[in-house]
Amino acid sequence: MAHPAYGVLRPVTPTASVMLEDNPGSMTLDGTNTWILRAPGEAGCVVVDPGYEDAAHLTRVADCGPVSLILVTHHHPDHVEGAPWLAAKTGAPVRAFDPELCQDAEPLTDDEVISVAGLDVRVLHTPGHTEDSVSLQLDDAVLTGDTILGRGTTIISSLGDYLGSLRRLQAISAVVLPGHGAELPDLATVASEYLAHREARLEQVRAALRQLGPDASARQVVEVVYADVDPSLWGPAEWSVRAQLEYLRSS
């Protein structure tokens, strides 16, 4: 599915529209998806992941208001840096799983339901990409932050947590509204594909350890497993391999 021009609000489902921030890169894909949520006919909206502190982008987001609530899927700056600016502009509180990211509101809790802008938004704690990652479930869609992307796979910090999060999402059939990349038609299918990918990567790491020895470093493993990948991406890959090594060595 093609992304819109930057700064153009694009409806995706009856309750969710996306505003793409102009911050493309190897880690952000086309840029950060800032999601605007509201039930049909409602005036107020919820903003999810304001993105960087980019005044032009945030002003366009604020103009979609009135903004009742700002939600953040995790602490990375390409999702949350602009939240204080947007909160000051709109007067809306900020909620996240990490209490330090909240403003004038309590932190999110797993399985709570937030009733706002005519919607019921269920919070799912889905750690693995980061410890504080959450997904947000609507009636017909799930906002996955960086837990599941619109294309490719994500960097992980804890493989055990991440596999558990994928299994939780695998039980939900809904449209995927990711933090980066285009929407995907079915969360259960994508989560299954991610699980299969992670198992394949684990087997590659096991094979590399058999070749290199059980005490090989993450960097050594990356140079074997990711030999066909642009070396500029080896740094981020090393984070995931480190998580895989920790998982294998603790199991």
C-alpha positions as CSV (number, residue, x, y, z in Angstrom):
1,M,0.0,0.0,0.0
2,A,1.4,3.4,-1.0
3,H,2.1,6.0,1.6
4,P,0.7,9.5,1.1
5,A,2.8,12.7,0.7
6,Y,4.3,13.9,3.9
7,G,2.0,16.0,6.0
8,V,-1.2,14.7,4.4
9,L,-3.8,13.2,6.6
10,R,-4.9,9.9,5.1
11,P,-7.9,7.8,6.4
12,V,-7.0,4.2,6.9
13,T,-10.0,2.7,8.8
14,P,-13.3,4.3,9.9
15,T,-11.6,5.4,13.2
16,A,-7.9,5.8,12.3
17,S,-6.0,8.2,10.0
18,V,-2.3,8.6,9.5
19,M,0.0,11.7,9.2
20,L,3.4,10.7,7.9
21,E,6.3,12.7,9.4
22,D,9.1,13.8,7.0
23,N,11.8,11.8,8.8
24,P,12.8,8.9,6.5
25,G,15.8,6.8,7.3
26,S,17.1,3.3,7.7
27,M,15.5,2.9,11.1
28,T,12.3,4.9,10.4
29,L,11.6,3.6,6.9
30,D,9.4,6.2,5.2
31,G,9.1,8.2,8.4
32,T,7.1,8.1,11.6
33,N,3.4,7.4,11.4
34,T,1.5,9.7,13.7
35,W,-2.0,8.2,14.1
36,I,-5.1,10.3,14.6
37,L,-8.0,8.3,16.2
38,R,-11.6,9.3,16.6
39,A,-15.0,7.7,16.2
40,P,-17.2,8.9,13.3
41,G,-18.9,12.1,14.2
42,E,-16.7,12.9,17.2
43,A,-15.0,16.3,17.5
44,G,-12.1,15.3,19.8
45,C,-9.3,12.9,18.8
46,V,-6.4,10.9,20.2
47,V,-2.9,11.4,18.8
48,V,-0.6,8.4,18.9
49,D,3.2,8.8,18.5
50,P,3.6,12.6,17.7
51,G,7.1,11.9,16.3
52,Y,10.1,14.2,16.6
53,E,9.8,17.8,17.8
54,D,9.1,19.0,14.2
55,A,7.0,22.2,14.6
56,A,5.6,22.0,11.0
57,H,4.5,18.3,11.5
58,L,3.1,18.9,15.0
59,T,1.2,21.9,14.0
60,R,-0.5,19.9,11.2
61,V,-1.3,17.2,13.8
62,A,-2.7,19.8,16.3
63,D,-4.9,21.2,13.5
64,C,-6.6,17.8,13.4
65,G,-7.9,18.4,16.9
66,P,-9.2,19.3,19.3
67,V,-6.8,16.8,20.8
68,S,-8.2,15.0,23.9
69,L,-5.2,12.7,24.6
70,I,-1.7,11.9,23.4
71,L,-0.5,8.3,23.6
72,V,3.0,7.0,23.1
73,T,3.9,3.4,22.1
74,H,7.5,3.6,23.5
75,H,10.3,5.8,24.5
76,H,12.3,6.2,21.3
77,P,12.6,9.9,20.2
78,D,11.2,9.3,16.7
79,H,7.9,8.5,18.5
80,V,7.8,10.6,21.7
81,E,10.2,13.6,21.3
82,G,7.4,15.9,20.0
83,A,4.9,14.9,22.8
84,P,5.7,17.8,25.2
85,W,5.5,20.3,22.4
86,L,2.1,19.0,21.3
87,A,0.9,18.8,24.9
88,A,1.8,22.5,25.4
89,K,0.1,23.4,22.1
90,T,-3.1,21.5,22.7
91,G,-3.4,21.2,26.5
92,A,-3.8,17.4,26.1
93,P,-2.3,15.0,28.6
94,V,0.4,12.5,27.6
95,R,0.2,8.8,28.6
96,A,2.8,6.1,28.1
97,F,3.9,2.9,29.8
98,D,7.0,4.7,31.1
99,P,5.9,7.1,33.9
100,E,8.7,9.5,32.9
101,L,7.1,10.1,29.6
102,C,3.7,11.0,31.0
103,Q,2.4,14.6,31.5
104,D,-0.7,15.4,33.7
105,A,-1.8,11.7,33.6
106,E,-1.1,8.3,34.9
107,P,1.1,5.7,33.1
108,L,-0.6,3.1,30.9
109,T,-1.3,-0.3,32.4
110,D,-1.6,-3.6,30.6
111,D,-5.1,-4.5,29.6
112,E,-6.7,-1.2,30.6
113,V,-9.4,0.2,28.4
114,I,-9.3,4.0,27.7
115,S,-12.6,5.5,26.6
116,V,-11.9,8.6,24.7
117,A,-13.0,10.3,21.4
118,G,-15.9,7.9,21.2
119,L,-13.5,4.9,21.2
120,D,-12.5,2.1,23.6
121,V,-8.7,1.7,23.3
122,R,-7.3,-1.4,24.9
123,V,-3.7,-1.2,26.0
124,L,-1.5,-4.3,25.4
125,H,1.9,-4.3,27.0
126,T,4.1,-5.9,24.2
127,P,7.7,-5.6,25.3
128,G,10.6,-6.9,23.3
129,H,11.5,-4.0,21.0
130,T,11.8,-2.0,24.2
131,E,10.7,-2.9,27.7
132,D,8.0,-0.1,27.6
133,S,6.5,-1.0,24.2
134,V,2.7,-1.1,24.0
135,S,0.2,-1.9,21.3
136,L,-3.2,-0.2,21.2
137,Q,-6.2,-2.3,20.2
138,L,-9.3,-0.7,18.5
139,D,-12.4,-2.6,17.4
140,D,-10.9,-3.4,13.9
141,A,-7.2,-2.5,14.1
142,V,-4.2,-2.6,16.4
143,L,-1.5,0.1,16.5
144,T,1.7,-1.8,17.0
145,G,4.3,0.9,17.3
146,D,7.7,-0.7,16.4
147,T,6.7,-4.2,17.6
148,I,5.5,-4.9,14.1
149,L,6.5,-2.7,11.2
150,G,4.8,-2.2,7.8
151,R,7.7,-3.9,6.1
152,G,10.8,-5.7,7.3
153,T,11.5,-6.6,10.9
154,T,12.3,-4.6,14.0
155,I,15.2,-4.4,16.3
156,I,14.7,-6.3,19.6
157,S,16.2,-5.8,23.1
158,S,14.7,-8.9,24.7
159,L,14.0,-11.9,22.6
160,G,12.0,-13.9,25.3
161,D,9.8,-10.9,25.8
162,Y,9.4,-10.3,22.1
163,L,8.4,-13.9,21.3
164,G,5.7,-13.6,24.1
165,S,4.4,-10.4,22.6
166,L,4.2,-11.9,19.1
167,R,2.3,-14.9,20.5
168,R,-0.1,-12.5,22.2
169,L,-0.7,-10.5,19.0
170,Q,-1.0,-13.7,17.0
171,A,-4.3,-14.3,18.7
172,I,-5.8,-11.1,17.3
173,S,-7.2,-10.8,13.8
174,A,-7.2,-7.1,12.9
175,V,-5.6,-4.5,10.6
176,V,-2.1,-3.6,11.6
177,L,-1.4,0.1,12.0
178,P,2.4,0.3,12.5
179,G,4.7,3.0,13.7
180,H,6.6,2.9,10.4
181,G,5.6,1.7,7.0
182,A,2.2,1.0,5.5
183,E,-0.7,-0.7,7.2
184,L,-1.1,-4.5,6.8
185,P,-4.3,-6.5,6.5
186,D,-4.1,-9.0,9.3
187,L,-2.2,-8.9,12.5
188,A,-2.5,-12.7,13.2
189,T,-0.8,-13.5,9.9
190,V,2.0,-11.0,10.3
191,A,2.7,-12.1,13.9
192,S,3.0,-15.7,12.7
193,E,5.4,-14.6,10.0
194,Y,7.5,-12.7,12.5
195,L,7.6,-15.7,14.8
196,A,8.8,-17.9,11.9
197,H,11.4,-15.3,11.0
198,R,12.7,-15.2,14.6
199,E,13.0,-19.0,14.7
200,A,14.9,-19.0,11.4
201,R,17.3,-16.3,12.7
202,L,17.8,-18.2,15.9
203,E,18.8,-21.3,13.9
204,Q,21.3,-19.1,12.0
205,V,22.8,-17.9,15.2
206,R,23.0,-21.4,16.5
207,A,24.8,-22.4,13.3
208,A,27.2,-19.5,13.6
209,L,28.0,-20.5,17.2
210,R,28.8,-24.0,16.1
211,Q,31.2,-22.4,13.5
212,L,32.7,-19.7,15.7
213,G,32.5,-21.4,19.2
214,P,30.1,-20.9,22.0
215,D,31.7,-17.7,23.4
216,A,31.6,-15.8,20.1
217,S,30.7,-12.1,20.4
218,A,27.6,-10.6,18.9
219,R,29.7,-8.7,16.3
220,Q,31.3,-12.0,15.2
221,V,27.9,-13.6,14.8
222,V,26.6,-10.6,12.8
223,E,29.5,-10.9,10.4
224,V,28.5,-14.5,9.7
225,V,24.6,-14.3,9.8
226,Y,24.4,-10.9,8.1
227,A,27.2,-11.4,5.6
228,D,24.8,-10.6,2.7
229,V,23.4,-7.4,4.4
230,D,24.8,-3.9,3.9
231,P,27.5,-3.4,6.6
232,S,25.9,-0.1,7.4
233,L,23.0,-2.1,9.0
234,W,25.3,-4.3,11.1
235,G,25.1,-2.0,14.1
236,P,21.4,-2.3,14.5
237,A,21.6,-6.0,13.7
238,E,24.1,-6.4,16.5
239,W,21.5,-5.3,19.0
240,S,19.1,-8.0,17.9
241,V,21.9,-10.7,17.8
242,R,22.9,-9.7,21.4
243,A,19.3,-10.3,22.5
244,Q,19.3,-13.7,20.7
245,L,22.6,-14.7,22.3
246,E,21.2,-13.8,25.7
247,Y,18.1,-15.8,25.0
248,L,20.1,-18.9,23.9
249,R,22.6,-18.7,26.7
250,S,20.0,-18.4,29.4
251,S,17.7,-21.2,28.1
